[in-house]
Amino acid sequence: MKFKNCFVVMLGVAALLSVTSCGNTKVKKDGLAEVDSLATTYVNPLFQKGPDPWALFHEGIYYYMHTVQDSLVLWKTTDVTDVKNAPRKTVWIPTELSNKYHLWAPEIHNIDGKWYIYYAADDGNTDNHQMYVLENVNRDPFDGEFVMKGRISTDKDNNWAIDGSVFQNKGELYMVWSGWQTRRVDTETQCIYIARMENPWTLGSERVLISKPELEWERHHKNENGWNPSYDIFVNEGPQPLLSPKGKYVHIAYSASGVWTPYYALGMLTASTDSDMLDPKSWSKSQQPVFKQSPENGVYGTGHNSFFPSPDGTEWYILYHARDTQVDPEGAGDTRSPRAQKFVWLENDYPDFGTPLPTTARLNKPSGIVTTSAK
């Protein structure tokens, strides 16, 4: 089945609105502001709390979500850097036991003019996490109603599966996610899988493993100064597709090592757009993190990201969560907060995400965002 208008944040740059920024702040390569203008700049974090942030730019509007745990909440704004002041709507409160608890990493996508939200949830036991998808046929996802299309079955044994995301290549729709090879006994290993989709709520192929935590930097699972799980967990999760601007590659950024540690970082898988997406040999893995903690800037546990363009399509941003401290002790609450910063594309069609910037840095708003007053 062929799909169109899928994964607008990656594939629809040519159709982005062209608007003129009203700010007079000069833009530097790293996104730092040269002039401290409140109307044309912003600071991180975007929320004080908000793990697994996701943003989609569609027809001049940013749609934003992050993990809320017991429901799905959608934000709508023309200025993603001021999303905390944007209208919000609770679009889903589960009633079925199978997906009532621990709603993780929701993402909203527009596919063939319909809206789909992908998320993971369980029945109260996190070992039973599965992926689910909702549909809304209205043009504006704030209108109408999201309805359950069902659970996405990833394999015959219904192994644990989270962090689903989708992308299009050569007219085919694909899903990537984090899952277990087999059910955990005493050690948990999360891997990255890919499958072709028959439609936005059904896989049309067997799952294919394209990454597992095998490199040293992917296997940090001990926090020397904080809480640790009662068993070993090796992590590859949060895969996020990103089409290169010249159309050569599909990059997939993913998070590795324990999120409870300061070593949580981004790796990257890359395949040529002309290759077989379902062939593991098509994918190459970065041998070092492409985005990681910055103790000198006071930023730790950088990961579970997404990407969005500026309104005029001239810039790209990475949206990720991080902490301000190395320690996130059990019982102290989730201290992950969403942050956004500009990144650049290199001549070889690979992204350079740079270094996570401190929360004291005032950054230029994405090019094309029109502001009328300081926030």
VODREN-850442 format. One record per residue (C-alpha): residue number from 1; chain; x negated, y, z. Coordinates in steps of 0.001 Angstrom, whole numbers. Layout:
// residues N
   pos   unit         x         y         z
   NUM      A         X         Y         Z
...
This chain:
// residues 375
   pos   unit         x         y         z
     1      A         0         0         0
     2      A     -1324      3455      -910
     3      A     -1138      6411      1425
     4      A     -1367     10149       978
     5      A     -1702     13127      3295
     6      A     -3299     10890      5931
     7      A     -5868     12097      8412
     8      A     -5466     15772      7513
     9      A     -8140     16945      9936
    10      A    -10798     15050      7953
    11      A     -9458     14991      4407
    12      A     -7421     18159      3904
    13      A    -10036     20873      4204
    14      A     -9373     22103       674
    15      A     -5777     22828      1628
    16      A     -6507     24702      4848
    17      A     -5096     28185      5215
    18      A     -7429     31038      4341
    19      A     -7041     33830      6881
    20      A     -9310     36607      8049
    21      A    -10618     36880     11591
    22      A     -9843     40167     13288
    23      A    -12864     39849     15565
    24      A    -16104     41739     14982
    25      A    -18350     39365     16898
    26      A    -21321     38166     14840
    27      A    -21481     34409     14367
    28      A    -24727     32614     15172
    29      A    -25578     29140     13883
    30      A    -25021     27522     17286
    31      A    -21689     29273     17793
    32      A    -22904     31439     20687
    33      A    -21518     34948     20721
    34      A    -23878     37874     20133
    35      A    -21289     40343     21390
    36      A    -19225     39615     24479
    37      A    -15751     40225     23080
    38      A    -12935     38526     24984
    39      A    -10593     38735     21993
    40      A    -12861     36816     19639
    41      A    -14663     34428     21996
    42      A    -13881     31605     24410
    43      A    -15514     29563     27149
    44      A    -15348     25877     28023
    45      A    -13659     23914     29418
    46      A    -10347     24288     27607
    47      A     -8571     22704     30611
    48      A     -9949     22044     34082
    49      A     -8983     18387     33600
    50      A     -8143     16460     30461
    51      A     -9954     13322     29340
    52      A     -9901     11917     25792
    53      A     -9051     15190     24002
    54      A     -7617     15066     20492
    55      A     -6800     17900     18068
    56      A     -5314     17841     14569
    57      A     -5080     20849     12250
    58      A     -2047     20658      9959
    59      A      -446     23417      7869
    60      A     -1927     26233      9950
    61      A     -1162     24668     13339
    62      A     -3313     22779     15834
    63      A     -1641     19865     17610
    64      A     -3444     18830     20778
    65      A     -3198     15886     23193
    66      A     -5198     14377     26035
    67      A     -4689     11561     28520
    68      A     -1991     12341     31089
    69      A     -1606      8694     32265
    70      A      2190      8403     32804
    71      A      3540     10175     29687
    72      A      2563     11673     26341
    73      A      2331     15468     26163
    74      A      1871     17467     22963
    75      A       568     21045     22689
    76      A      1106     23294     19656
    77      A      -993     26388     18897
    78      A     -2645     28529     16234
    79      A     -5651     29007     18550
    80      A     -7010     25695     19815
    81      A     -9503     27476     22079
    82      A     -6544     28925     24017
    83      A     -4541     25705     24096
    84      A     -4015     25853     27868
    85      A     -1633     28797     27270
    86      A       154     27145     24338
    87      A      3674     25669     24288
    88      A      3738     22062     25427
    89      A      6305     19296     25232
    90      A      6535     15881     26848
    91      A      7346     13750     23812
    92      A      7338     10277     25385
    93      A      7990      8741     28790
    94      A      7818      4943     28506
    95      A     10557      2800     29987
    96      A      9404      -676     28942
    97      A      7133     -2376     31463
    98      A      4647     -3487     28789
    99      A      3523        91     28069
   100      A      4622      1998     31151
   101      A      1272      2517     32853
   102      A     -2188      3944     32122
   103      A     -1342      5705     28858
   104      A     -4761      6409     27385
   105      A     -6236      8440     24521
   106      A     -3133      9531     22556
   107      A     -3640     10798     18999
   108      A     -1127     12411     16665
   109      A     -1455     11926     12891
   110      A       577     13033      9883
   111      A       905     10226      7322
   112      A      3033     10647      4204
   113      A      4905     13531      5836
   114      A      5809     11626      9011
   115      A      4250     11953     12448
   116      A      2684      9054     14307
   117      A      1251      8952     17812
   118      A     -1148      6135     18654
   119      A     -1917      5337     22289
   120      A     -2913      2480     24578
   121      A     -1013      1377     27678
   122      A      -419     -1595     29958
   123      A      2025     -3196     32387
   124      A       165     -2036     35490
   125      A     -2802     -4347     34963
   126      A     -5482     -2566     32926
   127      A     -6703     -5948     31642
   128      A     -3482     -6028     29605
   129      A     -4050     -2839     27604
   130      A     -2605     -2889     24096
   131      A     -2066      -264     21393
   132      A      1328      1212     20539
   133      A      2622      3609     17898
   134      A      5506      6105     17834
   135      A      7115      7754     14795
   136      A      8822     11115     14257
   137      A     10251     11867     10783
   138      A     10701     15611     11365
   139      A      8413     18125      9695
   140      A      7676     19714     13080
   141      A      6749     17109     15723
   142      A      8159     19434     18391
   143      A     11585     18792     16834
   144      A     13495     15544     16636
   145      A     12480     12470     18585
   146      A      9560     10085     18689
   147      A     10724      6483     18490
   148      A      8779      3336     19253
   149      A      7619      1491     16144
   150      A      6025     -1209     18261
   151      A      2818     -2738     19509
   152      A       -31     -3069     17036
   153      A     -1106     -6710     17139
   154      A     -4867     -6766     16562
   155      A     -5559    -10533     16644
   156      A     -3801    -13831     17278
   157      A     -4927    -13892     20930
   158      A     -3697    -10353     21604
   159      A     -7028     -9308     23072
   160      A     -7352     -6076     25031
   161      A     -7304     -3087     22653
   162      A     -7525       684     23206
   163      A     -8462      3973     21503
   164      A     -6880      3436     18103
   165      A     -7555      5975     15354
   166      A     -6816      5934     11620
   167      A     -8394      7232      8441
   168      A     -7917      6969      4694
   169      A    -10450      5907      2065
   170      A     -9777      5233     -1622
   171      A     -6028      5334     -1022
   172      A     -6102      2716      1750
   173      A     -5299      3322      5405
   174      A     -7611      1861      8040
   175      A     -7515      1624     11820
   176      A    -10525      1559     14126
   177      A    -10345       783     17847
   178      A    -12140      -610     20878
   179      A    -11395     -4175     21899
   180      A    -12574     -7346     23560
   181      A    -13877    -10302     21599
   182      A    -12392    -12566     24272
   183      A    -10617    -11921     27542
   184      A    -12873    -10780     30376
   185      A    -13987    -13358     32920
   186      A    -16745    -11700     34947
   187      A    -18341     -9337     32421
   188      A    -16487     -6954     30126
   189      A    -17773     -6066     26672
   190      A    -15957     -3488     24556
   191      A    -16602     -3559     20804
   192      A    -15580     -1416     17827
   193      A    -13265     -3067     15293
   194      A    -11790     -2041     11949
   195      A     -8845     -3366      9932
   196      A     -6890     -2311      6867
   197      A     -3313     -1259      7584
   198      A      -238     -2512      5740
   199      A      1670       500      7047
   200      A      1083      2989      9884
   201      A      2274       517     12521
   202      A      1037     -2844     11174
   203      A     -2418     -4201     10408
   204      A     -2788     -5727      6950
   205      A     -6044     -7606      7484
   206      A     -7968     -9507     10118
   207      A     -9956     -7367     12541
   208      A    -13657     -6946     11707
   209      A    -16301     -6231     14337
   210      A    -18592     -3370     13281
   211      A    -20331     -2469     16561
   212      A    -21019     -3910     19989
   213      A    -23061     -2468     22881
   214      A    -26472     -3940     22133
   215      A    -28906      -994     22237
   216      A    -30367        84     25579
   217      A    -28692      3507     25561
   218      A    -25299      1825     24955
   219      A    -25547      -426     28020
   220      A    -25814      1965     30976
   221      A    -23193       706     33422
   222      A    -24564      1753     36813
   223      A    -24168      5181     38400
   224      A    -26997      5368     40902
   225      A    -25306      8191     42813
   226      A    -21608      7411     42500
   227      A    -18810      4905     42040
   228      A    -19320      1703     40067
   229      A    -16853     -1020     39002
   230      A    -16963     -4370     40759
   231      A    -18177     -6161     37603
   232      A    -20462     -5269     34705
   233      A    -18854     -3372     31815
   234      A    -20677     -2695     28552
   235      A    -18941       -68     26465
   236      A    -18331       869     22844
   237      A    -15059      2842     22688
   238      A    -13266      5919     21371
   239      A    -14106      5555     17639
   240      A    -13456      8768     15683
   241      A    -13677      8837     11852
   242      A    -15185     11853     10117
   243      A    -15405     12215      6325
   244      A    -18567     13977      5172
   245      A    -17983     17223      3219
   246      A    -19554     15918        -3
   247      A    -17449     12786       229
   248      A    -20416     10416       420
   249      A    -19787      8846      3808
   250      A    -17265      7856      6403
   251      A    -18912      8485      9758
   252      A    -17435      7014     12928
   253      A    -18547      8628     16168
   254      A    -18014      6351     19163
   255      A    -18644      6519     22911
   256      A    -21105      4191     24611
   257      A    -22165      3329     28185
   258      A    -19912      3699     31224
   259      A    -17731      6784     31378
   260      A    -18286      6766     35164
   261      A    -21999      7405     34548
   262      A    -23754     10565     33319
   263      A    -25118      8485     30419
   264      A    -21821      8306     28532
   265      A    -22836      9445     25042
   266      A    -21888      9387     21369
   267      A    -23322      7032     18798
   268      A    -22420      6963     15107
   269      A    -21594      4339     12513
   270      A    -21840      5261      8827
   271      A    -20589      3643      5625
   272      A    -20618      4829      2030
   273      A    -17152      5770       797
   274      A    -17789      3448     -2165
   275      A    -18483       442        62
   276      A    -16178     -2252      1424
   277      A    -14927      -843      4732
   278      A    -14205     -4371      5974
   279      A    -17731     -5648      5396
   280      A    -19822     -5271      8585
   281      A    -22910     -4902      6382
   282      A    -21466     -1659      5000
   283      A    -21925        15      8383
   284      A    -25218      1314      9756
   285      A    -25634      2363     13409
   286      A    -27588      5302     14817
   287      A    -30451      3940     16881
   288      A    -30249      6847     19337
   289      A    -27322      8890     20692
   290      A    -26128     11657     18392
   291      A    -24654     13652     21315
   292      A    -25542     13152     24982
   293      A    -25714     14752     28411
   294      A    -27682     17959     28971
   295      A    -28893     18178     32595
   296      A    -30520     21538     31831
   297      A    -27077     22884     30829
   298      A    -25206     21099     33624
   299      A    -23173     18886     31277
   300      A    -22855     15150     31931
   301      A    -20905     12180     30583
   302      A    -20314     13641     27110
   303      A    -18011     11513     25001
   304      A    -14593     10410     23760
   305      A    -14405     13092     21135
   306      A    -12438     14208     18114
   307      A    -13094     16726     15326
   308      A    -11253     19716     13901
   309      A    -11927     22408     11272
   310      A    -11634     26158     11655
   311      A     -8411     27577     10160
   312      A    -10251     28822      7064
   313      A    -12068     25511      6552
   314      A    -15572     27001      6728
   315      A    -16557     25516     10102
   316      A    -16286     22220     11967
   317      A    -15968     21610     15686
   318      A    -16491     18675     17997
   319      A    -13965     18330     20817
   320      A    -15143     16133     23689
   321      A    -14807     15572     27403
   322      A    -17604     15937     29947
   323      A    -18255     16594     33629
   324      A    -20176     19295     35466
   325      A    -21787     16838     37891
   326      A    -23564     13490     37637
   327      A    -21324     11972     40304
   328      A    -17636     11174     39854
   329      A    -16896      9216     43049
   330      A    -13910      6896     43295
   331      A    -10984      8605     44959
   332      A    -12103     12125     44075
   333      A     -9874     12313     41006
   334      A    -10736     12496     37309
   335      A    -13145     15385     36768
   336      A    -13508     15052     32997
   337      A    -12603     18230     31127
   338      A    -12228     18987     27382
   339      A    -14796     21198     25656
   340      A    -15168     22346     22050
   341      A    -18187     23625     20166
   342      A    -19237     24176     16585
   343      A    -21425     21684     14745
   344      A    -23164     21837     11370
   345      A    -23483     19580      8352
   346      A    -26942     18730      7060
   347      A    -27917     18515      3409
   348      A    -27843     14704      3579
   349      A    -24104     14764      4428
   350      A    -24716     13824      8060
   351      A    -23441     15924     10993
   352      A    -25717     17555     13563
   353      A    -23753     17914     16799
   354      A    -26522     19716     18669
   355      A    -26616     19879     22470
   356      A    -23596     20286     24776
   357      A    -23491     23925     25817
   358      A    -23053     25149     29415
   359      A    -19681     26354     30639
   360      A    -21267     29764     31219
   361      A    -21745     30252     27475
   362      A    -19279     32498     25669
   363      A    -18656     31091     22185
   364      A    -17206     32538     19011
   365      A    -13693     31381     18217
   366      A    -13357     29252     15057
   367      A    -13466     31300     11873
   368      A    -10029     32370     10721
   369      A     -8316     32404     14112
   370      A     -6402     35660     14409
   371      A     -6149     37111     17898
   372      A     -4167     40173     18881
   373      A     -5450     40681     22428
   374      A     -7879     39286     24949
   375      A     -6682     36255     26845
